[in-house]
Structures are given as structure tokens and as C-alpha cells.
Amino acid sequence: MADVKINDNGPYVISGDVTIVDAEGNKFSWTGSAAALCRCGQSDNKPFCDGTHRKVGFSSEPRPE
């Protein structure tokens, strides 16, 4: 099972047993126990976060209703 944490003003962090694929079903290569996925759309390493959200002032703090 995978867990997804939505960081305030930052990336989605996925941990656990997960495979990341694009719209055509191609698998992204990554290693480790967690992956940070870009939410701001400005990363030079999409779909992964490279910290650019801090430079561009990305702001989002979603909460469940």
C-alpha cells in the first residue's frame, strides 16, 4: 500500500509500494522509499519535485472537507 502526503506549499510525497507511470504507461525510473511529485508545474525534473515551488512562491494548503 502507498501513502500520499500533500505538503503545504510543496510536493506530493508518495511512500510505499508504488509504480509511477506516464499517460502512455511508460514507467519512470526512481529509487528509494519515497518520491516527491511536483504540484507547482515549474520543476525542471517533472514529474518529480526539484524545489522550484519555493522560488516561484507556490501556495496551496488543501484540507479535507
CHARMM-style PDB file with segment names, atoms N, HN, CA, C and O in Angstrom:
ATOM      1  N   MET     1       0.845  -1.182   0.000  1.00  0.00      PROA
ATOM      2  CA  MET     1       0.000   0.000   0.000  1.00  0.00      PROA
ATOM      3  C   MET     1       0.890   1.244   0.000  1.00  0.00      PROA
ATOM      4  O   MET     1       1.947   1.268   0.631  1.00  0.00      PROA
ATOM      5  N   ALA     2       0.453   2.255  -0.704  1.00  0.00      PROA
ATOM      6  HN  ALA     2      -0.406   2.236  -1.217  1.00  0.00      PROA
ATOM      7  CA  ALA     2       1.185   3.518  -0.770  1.00  0.00      PROA
ATOM      8  C   ALA     2       0.449   4.583   0.031  1.00  0.00      PROA
ATOM      9  O   ALA     2      -0.776   4.565   0.151  1.00  0.00      PROA
ATOM     10  N   ASP     3       1.229   5.510   0.573  1.00  0.00      PROA
ATOM     11  HN  ASP     3       2.224   5.525   0.476  1.00  0.00      PROA
ATOM     12  CA  ASP     3       0.676   6.670   1.259  1.00  0.00      PROA
ATOM     13  C   ASP     3       1.041   7.903   0.468  1.00  0.00      PROA
ATOM     14  O   ASP     3       2.129   7.975  -0.104  1.00  0.00      PROA
ATOM     15  N   VAL     4       0.145   8.877   0.426  1.00  0.00      PROA
ATOM     16  HN  VAL     4      -0.738   8.819   0.891  1.00  0.00      PROA
ATOM     17  CA  VAL     4       0.399  10.153  -0.242  1.00  0.00      PROA
ATOM     18  C   VAL     4       0.201  11.263   0.770  1.00  0.00      PROA
ATOM     19  O   VAL     4      -0.863  11.389   1.375  1.00  0.00      PROA
ATOM     20  N   LYS     5       1.241  12.068   0.948  1.00  0.00      PROA
ATOM     21  HN  LYS     5       2.106  11.965   0.456  1.00  0.00      PROA
ATOM     22  CA  LYS     5       1.146  13.238   1.818  1.00  0.00      PROA
ATOM     23  C   LYS     5       1.195  14.475   0.937  1.00  0.00      PROA
ATOM     24  O   LYS     5       2.075  14.610   0.087  1.00  0.00      PROA
ATOM     25  N   ILE     6       0.242  15.377   1.145  1.00  0.00      PROA
ATOM     26  HN  ILE     6      -0.473  15.268   1.836  1.00  0.00      PROA
ATOM     27  CA  ILE     6       0.219  16.638   0.408  1.00  0.00      PROA
ATOM     28  C   ILE     6       0.862  17.687   1.295  1.00  0.00      PROA
ATOM     29  O   ILE     6       0.265  18.125   2.279  1.00  0.00      PROA
ATOM     30  N   ASN     7       2.068  18.089   0.955  1.00  0.00      PROA
ATOM     31  HN  ASN     7       2.553  17.733   0.156  1.00  0.00      PROA
ATOM     32  CA  ASN     7       2.777  19.086   1.750  1.00  0.00      PROA
ATOM     33  C   ASN     7       2.235  20.477   1.476  1.00  0.00      PROA
ATOM     34  O   ASN     7       2.004  20.838   0.322  1.00  0.00      PROA
ATOM     35  N   ASP     8       2.029  21.263   2.530  1.00  0.00      PROA
ATOM     36  HN  ASP     8       2.217  20.970   3.467  1.00  0.00      PROA
ATOM     37  CA  ASP     8       1.617  22.648   2.338  1.00  0.00      PROA
ATOM     38  C   ASP     8       2.662  23.358   1.473  1.00  0.00      PROA
ATOM     39  O   ASP     8       3.860  23.305   1.751  1.00  0.00      PROA
ATOM     40  N   ASN     9       2.183  24.020   0.426  1.00  0.00      PROA
ATOM     41  HN  ASN     9       1.209  24.064   0.201  1.00  0.00      PROA
ATOM     42  CA  ASN     9       3.027  24.826  -0.456  1.00  0.00      PROA
ATOM     43  C   ASN     9       4.172  24.029  -1.070  1.00  0.00      PROA
ATOM     44  O   ASN     9       5.204  24.602  -1.420  1.00  0.00      PROA
ATOM     45  N   GLY    10       4.004  22.721  -1.206  1.00  0.00      PROA
ATOM     46  HN  GLY    10       3.166  22.256  -0.922  1.00  0.00      PROA
ATOM     47  CA  GLY    10       5.064  21.880  -1.741  1.00  0.00      PROA
ATOM     48  C   GLY    10       4.522  20.667  -2.465  1.00  0.00      PROA
ATOM     49  O   GLY    10       3.366  20.655  -2.889  1.00  0.00      PROA
ATOM     50  N   PRO    11       5.353  19.643  -2.609  1.00  0.00      PROA
ATOM     51  CA  PRO    11       5.009  18.490  -3.448  1.00  0.00      PROA
ATOM     52  C   PRO    11       4.094  17.474  -2.771  1.00  0.00      PROA
ATOM     53  O   PRO    11       3.846  17.528  -1.567  1.00  0.00      PROA
ATOM     54  N   TYR    12       3.601  16.544  -3.592  1.00  0.00      PROA
ATOM     55  HN  TYR    12       3.803  16.500  -4.571  1.00  0.00      PROA
ATOM     56  CA  TYR    12       3.007  15.323  -3.092  1.00  0.00      PROA
ATOM     57  C   TYR    12       4.179  14.398  -2.766  1.00  0.00      PROA
ATOM     58  O   TYR    12       5.089  14.256  -3.583  1.00  0.00      PROA
ATOM     59  N   VAL    13       4.177  13.774  -1.605  1.00  0.00      PROA
ATOM     60  HN  VAL    13       3.438  13.890  -0.941  1.00  0.00      PROA
ATOM     61  CA  VAL    13       5.207  12.806  -1.275  1.00  0.00      PROA
ATOM     62  C   VAL    13       4.539  11.442  -1.169  1.00  0.00      PROA
ATOM     63  O   VAL    13       3.675  11.218  -0.321  1.00  0.00      PROA
ATOM     64  N   ILE    14       4.961  10.530  -2.055  1.00  0.00      PROA
ATOM     65  HN  ILE    14       5.663  10.712  -2.744  1.00  0.00      PROA
ATOM     66  CA  ILE    14       4.391   9.196  -2.115  1.00  0.00      PROA
ATOM     67  C   ILE    14       5.392   8.226  -1.510  1.00  0.00      PROA
ATOM     68  O   ILE    14       6.561   8.214  -1.893  1.00  0.00      PROA
ATOM     69  N   SER    15       4.937   7.416  -0.568  1.00  0.00      PROA
ATOM     70  HN  SER    15       3.987   7.426  -0.256  1.00  0.00      PROA
ATOM     71  CA  SER    15       5.812   6.413   0.021  1.00  0.00      PROA
ATOM     72  C   SER    15       5.098   5.067   0.021  1.00  0.00      PROA
ATOM     73  O   SER    15       3.870   4.996   0.049  1.00  0.00      PROA
ATOM     74  N   GLY    16       5.878   4.026  -0.012  1.00  0.00      PROA
ATOM     75  HN  GLY    16       6.876   4.083  -0.035  1.00  0.00      PROA
ATOM     76  CA  GLY    16       5.314   2.691  -0.038  1.00  0.00      PROA
ATOM     77  C   GLY    16       5.516   2.033  -1.380  1.00  0.00      PROA
ATOM     78  O   GLY    16       6.325   2.486  -2.189  1.00  0.00      PROA
ATOM     79  N   ASP    17       4.784   0.967  -1.617  1.00  0.00      PROA
ATOM     80  HN  ASP    17       4.127   0.599  -0.959  1.00  0.00      PROA
ATOM     81  CA  ASP    17       4.907   0.180  -2.837  1.00  0.00      PROA
ATOM     82  C   ASP    17       4.113   0.855  -3.955  1.00  0.00      PROA
ATOM     83  O   ASP    17       2.886   0.768  -3.992  1.00  0.00      PROA
ATOM     84  N   VAL    18       4.816   1.526  -4.861  1.00  0.00      PROA
ATOM     85  HN  VAL    18       5.813   1.598  -4.831  1.00  0.00      PROA
ATOM     86  CA  VAL    18       4.145   2.271  -5.919  1.00  0.00      PROA
ATOM     87  C   VAL    18       5.002   2.269  -7.188  1.00  0.00      PROA
ATOM     88  O   VAL    18       6.231   2.261  -7.123  1.00  0.00      PROA
ATOM     89  N   THR    19       4.336   2.276  -8.327  1.00  0.00      PROA
ATOM     90  HN  THR    19       3.337   2.282  -8.380  1.00  0.00      PROA
ATOM     91  CA  THR    19       4.996   2.427  -9.616  1.00  0.00      PROA
ATOM     92  C   THR    19       4.470   3.714 -10.235  1.00  0.00      PROA
ATOM     93  O   THR    19       3.261   3.943 -10.266  1.00  0.00      PROA
ATOM     94  N   ILE    20       5.366   4.547 -10.723  1.00  0.00      PROA
ATOM     95  HN  ILE    20       6.348   4.362 -10.697  1.00  0.00      PROA
ATOM     96  CA  ILE    20       4.972   5.817 -11.331  1.00  0.00      PROA
ATOM     97  C   ILE    20       5.035   5.650 -12.843  1.00  0.00      PROA
ATOM     98  O   ILE    20       6.080   5.305 -13.395  1.00  0.00      PROA
ATOM     99  N   VAL    21       3.902   5.899 -13.512  1.00  0.00      PROA
ATOM    100  HN  VAL    21       3.053   6.179 -13.063  1.00  0.00      PROA
ATOM    101  CA  VAL    21       3.819   5.737 -14.969  1.00  0.00      PROA
ATOM    102  C   VAL    21       3.262   7.003 -15.601  1.00  0.00      PROA
ATOM    103  O   VAL    21       2.528   7.756 -14.960  1.00  0.00      PROA
ATOM    104  N   ASP    22       3.617   7.237 -16.879  1.00  0.00      PROA
ATOM    105  HN  ASP    22       4.213   6.625 -17.400  1.00  0.00      PROA
ATOM    106  CA  ASP    22       3.074   8.384 -17.602  1.00  0.00      PROA
ATOM    107  C   ASP    22       1.751   8.008 -18.266  1.00  0.00      PROA
ATOM    108  O   ASP    22       1.250   6.900 -18.076  1.00  0.00      PROA
ATOM    109  N   ALA    23       1.194   8.924 -19.037  1.00  0.00      PROA
ATOM    110  HN  ALA    23       1.602   9.824 -19.191  1.00  0.00      PROA
ATOM    111  CA  ALA    23      -0.117   8.714 -19.661  1.00  0.00      PROA
ATOM    112  C   ALA    23      -0.120   7.562 -20.662  1.00  0.00      PROA
ATOM    113  O   ALA    23      -1.174   7.001 -20.961  1.00  0.00      PROA
ATOM    114  N   GLU    24       1.060   7.206 -21.182  1.00  0.00      PROA
ATOM    115  HN  GLU    24       1.916   7.662 -20.939  1.00  0.00      PROA
ATOM    116  CA  GLU    24       1.154   6.110 -22.141  1.00  0.00      PROA
ATOM    117  C   GLU    24       1.543   4.786 -21.487  1.00  0.00      PROA
ATOM    118  O   GLU    24       1.714   3.777 -22.171  1.00  0.00      PROA
ATOM    119  N   GLY    25       1.681   4.793 -20.169  1.00  0.00      PROA
ATOM    120  HN  GLY    25       1.542   5.612 -19.613  1.00  0.00      PROA
ATOM    121  CA  GLY    25       2.016   3.569 -19.455  1.00  0.00      PROA
ATOM    122  C   GLY    25       3.509   3.319 -19.290  1.00  0.00      PROA
ATOM    123  O   GLY    25       3.909   2.258 -18.811  1.00  0.00      PROA
ATOM    124  N   ASN    26       4.338   4.289 -19.685  1.00  0.00      PROA
ATOM    125  HN  ASN    26       4.013   5.151 -20.074  1.00  0.00      PROA
ATOM    126  CA  ASN    26       5.786   4.152 -19.520  1.00  0.00      PROA
ATOM    127  C   ASN    26       6.163   4.397 -18.070  1.00  0.00      PROA
ATOM    128  O   ASN    26       5.688   5.351 -17.453  1.00  0.00      PROA
ATOM    129  N   LYS    27       7.021   3.534 -17.519  1.00  0.00      PROA
ATOM    130  HN  LYS    27       7.408   2.759 -18.020  1.00  0.00      PROA
ATOM    131  CA  LYS    27       7.423   3.650 -16.125  1.00  0.00      PROA
ATOM    132  C   LYS    27       8.572   4.638 -15.960  1.00  0.00      PROA
ATOM    133  O   LYS    27       9.528   4.632 -16.736  1.00  0.00      PROA
ATOM    134  N   PHE    28       8.465   5.488 -14.936  1.00  0.00      PROA
ATOM    135  HN  PHE    28       7.689   5.493 -14.306  1.00  0.00      PROA
ATOM    136  CA  PHE    28       9.566   6.378 -14.564  1.00  0.00      PROA
ATOM    137  C   PHE    28      10.527   5.595 -13.687  1.00  0.00      PROA
ATOM    138  O   PHE    28      10.119   4.792 -12.848  1.00  0.00      PROA
ATOM    139  N   SER    29      11.806   5.844 -13.898  1.00  0.00      PROA
ATOM    140  HN  SER    29      12.138   6.496 -14.580  1.00  0.00      PROA
ATOM    141  CA  SER    29      12.824   5.191 -13.090  1.00  0.00      PROA
ATOM    142  C   SER    29      13.128   6.047 -11.870  1.00  0.00      PROA
ATOM    143  O   SER    29      13.464   7.226 -11.990  1.00  0.00      PROA
ATOM    144  N   TRP    30      13.007   5.443 -10.699  1.00  0.00      PROA
ATOM    145  HN  TRP    30      12.735   4.486 -10.601  1.00  0.00      PROA
ATOM    146  CA  TRP    30      13.378   6.125  -9.463  1.00  0.00      PROA
ATOM    147  C   TRP    30      13.675   5.077  -8.411  1.00  0.00      PROA
ATOM    148  O   TRP    30      13.190   3.948  -8.489  1.00  0.00      PROA
ATOM    149  N   THR    31      14.457   5.450  -7.449  1.00  0.00      PROA
ATOM    150  HN  THR    31      14.850   6.367  -7.386  1.00  0.00      PROA
ATOM    151  CA  THR    31      14.797   4.532  -6.374  1.00  0.00      PROA
ATOM    152  C   THR    31      14.523   5.209  -5.045  1.00  0.00      PROA
ATOM    153  O   THR    31      14.470   6.436  -4.960  1.00  0.00      PROA
ATOM    154  N   GLY    32      14.351   4.418  -4.030  1.00  0.00      PROA
ATOM    155  HN  GLY    32      14.394   3.422  -4.098  1.00  0.00      PROA
ATOM    156  CA  GLY    32      14.117   4.954  -2.699  1.00  0.00      PROA
ATOM    157  C   GLY    32      12.776   4.515  -2.163  1.00  0.00      PROA
ATOM    158  O   GLY    32      12.029   3.791  -2.820  1.00  0.00      PROA
ATOM    159  N   SER    33      12.489   4.961  -0.974  1.00  0.00      PROA
ATOM    160  HN  SER    33      13.097   5.550  -0.441  1.00  0.00      PROA
ATOM    161  CA  SER    33      11.241   4.574  -0.316  1.00  0.00      PROA
ATOM    162  C   SER    33      10.160   5.636  -0.453  1.00  0.00      PROA
ATOM    163  O   SER    33       9.025   5.422  -0.027  1.00  0.00      PROA
ATOM    164  N   ALA    34      10.502   6.785  -1.046  1.00  0.00      PROA
ATOM    165  HN  ALA    34      11.424   6.959  -1.392  1.00  0.00      PROA
ATOM    166  CA  ALA    34       9.520   7.859  -1.237  1.00  0.00      PROA
ATOM    167  C   ALA    34       9.883   8.666  -2.480  1.00  0.00      PROA
ATOM    168  O   ALA    34      11.049   8.752  -2.864  1.00  0.00      PROA
ATOM    169  N   ALA    35       8.866   9.251  -3.098  1.00  0.00      PROA
ATOM    170  HN  ALA    35       7.918   9.181  -2.786  1.00  0.00      PROA
ATOM    171  CA  ALA    35       9.073  10.126  -4.256  1.00  0.00      PROA
ATOM    172  C   ALA    35       8.280  11.402  -4.037  1.00  0.00      PROA
ATOM    173  O   ALA    35       7.132  11.355  -3.598  1.00  0.00      PROA
ATOM    174  N   ALA    36       8.888  12.546  -4.342  1.00  0.00      PROA
ATOM    175  HN  ALA    36       9.821  12.584  -4.699  1.00  0.00      PROA
ATOM    176  CA  ALA    36       8.214  13.840  -4.247  1.00  0.00      PROA
ATOM    177  C   ALA    36       7.787  14.248  -5.647  1.00  0.00      PROA
ATOM    178  O   ALA    36       8.626  14.393  -6.536  1.00  0.00      PROA
ATOM    179  N   LEU    37       6.491  14.433  -5.848  1.00  0.00      PROA
ATOM    180  HN  LEU    37       5.809  14.314  -5.126  1.00  0.00      PROA
ATOM    181  CA  LEU    37       5.946  14.791  -7.155  1.00  0.00      PROA
ATOM    182  C   LEU    37       5.543  16.265  -7.173  1.00  0.00      PROA
ATOM    183  O   LEU    37       4.901  16.760  -6.247  1.00  0.00      PROA
ATOM    184  N   CYS    38       5.931  16.951  -8.240  1.00  0.00      PROA
ATOM    185  HN  CYS    38       6.452  16.549  -8.992  1.00  0.00      PROA
ATOM    186  CA  CYS    38       5.696  18.385  -8.390  1.00  0.00      PROA
ATOM    187  C   CYS    38       4.203  18.709  -8.425  1.00  0.00      PROA
ATOM    188  O   CYS    38       3.419  18.015  -9.074  1.00  0.00      PROA
ATOM    189  N   ARG    39       3.823  19.774  -7.716  1.00  0.00      PROA
ATOM    190  HN  ARG    39       4.459  20.337  -7.189  1.00  0.00      PROA
ATOM    191  CA  ARG    39       2.457  20.315  -7.808  1.00  0.00      PROA
ATOM    192  C   ARG    39       2.433  21.683  -8.439  1.00  0.00      PROA
ATOM    193  O   ARG    39       1.392  22.107  -8.941  1.00  0.00      PROA
ATOM    194  N   CYS    40       3.561  22.396  -8.431  1.00  0.00      PROA
ATOM    195  HN  CYS    40       4.407  22.052  -8.024  1.00  0.00      PROA
ATOM    196  CA  CYS    40       3.560  23.776  -8.923  1.00  0.00      PROA
ATOM    197  C   CYS    40       3.645  23.864 -10.441  1.00  0.00      PROA
ATOM    198  O   CYS    40       3.304  24.894 -11.023  1.00  0.00      PROA
ATOM    199  N   GLY    41       4.100  22.789 -11.088  1.00  0.00      PROA
ATOM    200  HN  GLY    41       4.377  21.952 -10.616  1.00  0.00      PROA
ATOM    201  CA  GLY    41       4.209  22.777 -12.533  1.00  0.00      PROA
ATOM    202  C   GLY    41       5.476  23.428 -13.077  1.00  0.00      PROA
ATOM    203  O   GLY    41       5.623  23.551 -14.293  1.00  0.00      PROA
ATOM    204  N   GLN    42       6.388  23.843 -12.215  1.00  0.00      PROA
ATOM    205  HN  GLN    42       6.268  23.743 -11.227  1.00  0.00      PROA
ATOM    206  CA  GLN    42       7.571  24.570 -12.655  1.00  0.00      PROA
ATOM    207  C   GLN    42       8.864  23.757 -12.557  1.00  0.00      PROA
ATOM    208  O   GLN    42       9.920  24.265 -12.934  1.00  0.00      PROA
ATOM    209  N   SER    43       8.823  22.537 -12.074  1.00  0.00      PROA
ATOM    210  HN  SER    43       7.965  22.124 -11.767  1.00  0.00      PROA
ATOM    211  CA  SER    43      10.014  21.711 -11.902  1.00  0.00      PROA
ATOM    212  C   SER    43      10.697  21.447 -13.235  1.00  0.00      PROA
ATOM    213  O   SER    43      10.032  21.245 -14.251  1.00  0.00      PROA
ATOM    214  N   ASP    44      12.016  21.450 -13.228  1.00  0.00      PROA
ATOM    215  HN  ASP    44      12.556  21.614 -12.403  1.00  0.00      PROA
ATOM    216  CA  ASP    44      12.786  21.067 -14.413  1.00  0.00      PROA
ATOM    217  C   ASP    44      12.966  19.556 -14.482  1.00  0.00      PROA
ATOM    218  O   ASP    44      13.590  19.050 -15.414  1.00  0.00      PROA
ATOM    219  N   ASN    45      12.429  18.835 -13.511  1.00  0.00      PROA
ATOM    220  HN  ASN    45      11.922  19.247 -12.753  1.00  0.00      PROA
ATOM    221  CA  ASN    45      12.585  17.383 -13.433  1.00  0.00      PROA
ATOM    222  C   ASN    45      11.223  16.701 -13.313  1.00  0.00      PROA
ATOM    223  O   ASN    45      11.082  15.717 -12.587  1.00  0.00      PROA
ATOM    224  N   LYS    46      10.214  17.226 -14.030  1.00  0.00      PROA
ATOM    225  HN  LYS    46      10.329  18.025 -14.620  1.00  0.00      PROA
ATOM    226  CA  LYS    46       8.857  16.675 -13.951  1.00  0.00      PROA
ATOM    227  C   LYS    46       8.857  15.181 -14.248  1.00  0.00      PROA
ATOM    228  O   LYS    46       9.611  14.744 -15.117  1.00  0.00      PROA
ATOM    229  N   PRO    47       8.062  14.397 -13.579  1.00  0.00      PROA
ATOM    230  CA  PRO    47       7.026  14.785 -12.635  1.00  0.00      PROA
ATOM    231  C   PRO    47       7.560  14.985 -11.216  1.00  0.00      PROA
ATOM    232  O   PRO    47       6.785  15.234 -10.293  1.00  0.00      PROA
ATOM    233  N   PHE    48       8.877  14.879 -11.039  1.00  0.00      PROA
ATOM    234  HN  PHE    48       9.507  14.677 -11.789  1.00  0.00      PROA
ATOM    235  CA  PHE    48       9.447  14.957  -9.707  1.00  0.00      PROA
ATOM    236  C   PHE    48       9.704  16.403  -9.296  1.00  0.00      PROA
ATOM    237  O   PHE    48       9.982  17.259 -10.135  1.00  0.00      PROA
ATOM    238  N   CYS    49       9.610  16.657  -8.022  1.00  0.00      PROA
ATOM    239  HN  CYS    49       9.384  15.961  -7.340  1.00  0.00      PROA
ATOM    240  CA  CYS    49       9.840  17.986  -7.456  1.00  0.00      PROA
ATOM    241  C   CYS    49      11.336  18.268  -7.408  1.00  0.00      PROA
ATOM    242  O   CYS    49      12.128  17.398  -7.045  1.00  0.00      PROA
ATOM    243  N   ASP    50      11.720  19.493  -7.776  1.00  0.00      PROA
ATOM    244  HN  ASP    50      11.077  20.200  -8.071  1.00  0.00      PROA
ATOM    245  CA  ASP    50      13.119  19.907  -7.652  1.00  0.00      PROA
ATOM    246  C   ASP    50      13.274  21.122  -6.734  1.00  0.00      PROA
ATOM    247  O   ASP    50      14.343  21.730  -6.680  1.00  0.00      PROA
ATOM    248  N   GLY    51      12.208  21.472  -6.017  1.00  0.00      PROA
ATOM    249  HN  GLY    51      11.339  20.978  -6.061  1.00  0.00      PROA
ATOM    250  CA  GLY    51      12.258  22.578  -5.072  1.00  0.00      PROA
ATOM    251  C   GLY    51      11.912  23.938  -5.657  1.00  0.00      PROA
ATOM    252  O   GLY    51      11.932  24.938  -4.939  1.00  0.00      PROA
ATOM    253  N   THR    52      11.596  23.994  -6.945  1.00  0.00      PROA
ATOM    254  HN  THR    52      11.580  23.181  -7.528  1.00  0.00      PROA
ATOM    255  CA  THR    52      11.291  25.263  -7.596  1.00  0.00      PROA
ATOM    256  C   THR    52      10.081  25.957  -6.985  1.00  0.00      PROA
ATOM    257  O   THR    52       9.963  27.178  -7.085  1.00  0.00      PROA
ATOM    258  N   HSD    53       9.174  25.204  -6.351  1.00  0.00      PROA
ATOM    259  HN  HSD    53       9.270  24.212  -6.269  1.00  0.00      PROA
ATOM    260  CA  HSD    53       7.980  25.811  -5.746  1.00  0.00      PROA
ATOM    261  C   HSD    53       8.351  26.930  -4.775  1.00  0.00      PROA
ATOM    262  O   HSD    53       7.605  27.897  -4.626  1.00  0.00      PROA
ATOM    263  N   ARG    54       9.500  26.798  -4.118  1.00  0.00      PROA
ATOM    264  HN  ARG    54      10.106  26.012  -4.240  1.00  0.00      PROA
ATOM    265  CA  ARG    54       9.947  27.846  -3.186  1.00  0.00      PROA
ATOM    266  C   ARG    54      10.308  29.130  -3.933  1.00  0.00      PROA
ATOM    267  O   ARG    54       9.998  30.230  -3.475  1.00  0.00      PROA
ATOM    268  N   LYS    55      10.960  28.984  -5.078  1.00  0.00      PROA
ATOM    269  HN  LYS    55      11.212  28.091  -5.450  1.00  0.00      PROA
ATOM    270  CA  LYS    55      11.398  30.150  -5.866  1.00  0.00      PROA
ATOM    271  C   LYS    55      10.225  30.903  -6.480  1.00  0.00      PROA
ATOM    272  O   LYS    55      10.246  32.130  -6.575  1.00  0.00      PROA
ATOM    273  N   VAL    56       9.191  30.152  -6.900  1.00  0.00      PROA
ATOM    274  HN  VAL    56       9.175  29.155  -6.823  1.00  0.00      PROA
ATOM    275  CA  VAL    56       8.071  30.780  -7.602  1.00  0.00      PROA
ATOM    276  C   VAL    56       6.929  31.179  -6.681  1.00  0.00      PROA
ATOM    277  O   VAL    56       5.940  31.755  -7.134  1.00  0.00      PROA
ATOM    278  N   GLY    57       7.055  30.878  -5.387  1.00  0.00      PROA
ATOM    279  HN  GLY    57       7.858  30.410  -5.018  1.00  0.00      PROA
ATOM    280  CA  GLY    57       6.025  31.274  -4.436  1.00  0.00      PROA
ATOM    281  C   GLY    57       4.750  30.452  -4.525  1.00  0.00      PROA
ATOM    282  O   GLY    57       3.666  30.965  -4.250  1.00  0.00      PROA
ATOM    283  N   PHE    58       4.861  29.192  -4.903  1.00  0.00      PROA
ATOM    284  HN  PHE    58       5.743  28.775  -5.126  1.00  0.00      PROA
ATOM    285  CA  PHE    58       3.688  28.327  -4.988  1.00  0.00      PROA
ATOM    286  C   PHE    58       2.975  28.277  -3.629  1.00  0.00      PROA
ATOM    287  O   PHE    58       3.611  28.144  -2.583  1.00  0.00      PROA
ATOM    288  N   SER    59       1.659  28.384  -3.668  1.00  0.00      PROA
ATOM    289  HN  SER    59       1.143  28.492  -4.518  1.00  0.00      PROA
ATOM    290  CA  SER    59       0.887  28.400  -2.430  1.00  0.00      PROA
ATOM    291  C   SER    59      -0.333  27.503  -2.572  1.00  0.00      PROA
ATOM    292  O   SER    59      -1.177  27.730  -3.440  1.00  0.00      PROA
ATOM    293  N   SER    60      -0.429  26.488  -1.725  1.00  0.00      PROA
ATOM    294  HN  SER    60       0.256  26.303  -1.021  1.00  0.00      PROA
ATOM    295  CA  SER    60      -1.592  25.617  -1.689  1.00  0.00      PROA
ATOM    296  C   SER    60      -1.569  24.835  -0.388  1.00  0.00      PROA
ATOM    297  O   SER    60      -0.573  24.190  -0.061  1.00  0.00      PROA
ATOM    298  N   GLU    61      -2.660  24.891   0.350  1.00  0.00      PROA
ATOM    299  HN  GLU    61      -3.469  25.415   0.085  1.00  0.00      PROA
ATOM    300  CA  GLU    61      -2.761  24.190   1.630  1.00  0.00      PROA
ATOM    301  C   GLU    61      -4.121  23.499   1.721  1.00  0.00      PROA
ATOM    302  O   GLU    61      -4.964  23.885   2.531  1.00  0.00      PROA
ATOM    303  N   PRO    62      -4.335  22.464   0.877  1.00  0.00      PROA
ATOM    304  CA  PRO    62      -5.642  21.795   0.855  1.00  0.00      PROA
ATOM    305  C   PRO    62      -5.908  21.020   2.139  1.00  0.00      PROA
ATOM    306  O   PRO    62      -4.994  20.468   2.752  1.00  0.00      PROA
ATOM    307  N   ARG    63      -7.175  20.992   2.530  1.00  0.00      PROA
ATOM    308  HN  ARG    63      -7.917  21.440   2.032  1.00  0.00      PROA
ATOM    309  CA  ARG    63      -7.625  20.238   3.700  1.00  0.00      PROA
ATOM    310  C   ARG    63      -8.894  19.484   3.324  1.00  0.00      PROA
ATOM    311  O   ARG    63      -9.700  19.992   2.544  1.00  0.00      PROA
ATOM    312  N   PRO    64      -9.085  18.290   3.859  1.00  0.00      PROA
ATOM    313  CA  PRO    64     -10.314  17.551   3.598  1.00  0.00      PROA
ATOM    314  C   PRO    64     -11.522  18.300   4.151  1.00  0.00      PROA
ATOM    315  O   PRO    64     -11.429  19.006   5.155  1.00  0.00      PROA
ATOM    316  N   GLU    65     -12.623  18.136   3.494  1.00  0.00      PROA
ATOM    317  HN  GLU    65     -12.698  17.563   2.678  1.00  0.00      PROA
ATOM    318  CA  GLU    65     -13.856  18.780   3.964  1.00  0.00      PROA
ATOM    319  C   GLU    65     -14.675  17.809   4.760  1.00  0.00      PROA
ATOM    320  OT1 GLU    65     -15.752  18.160   5.244  1.00  0.00      PROA
TER     321      GLU     65
END
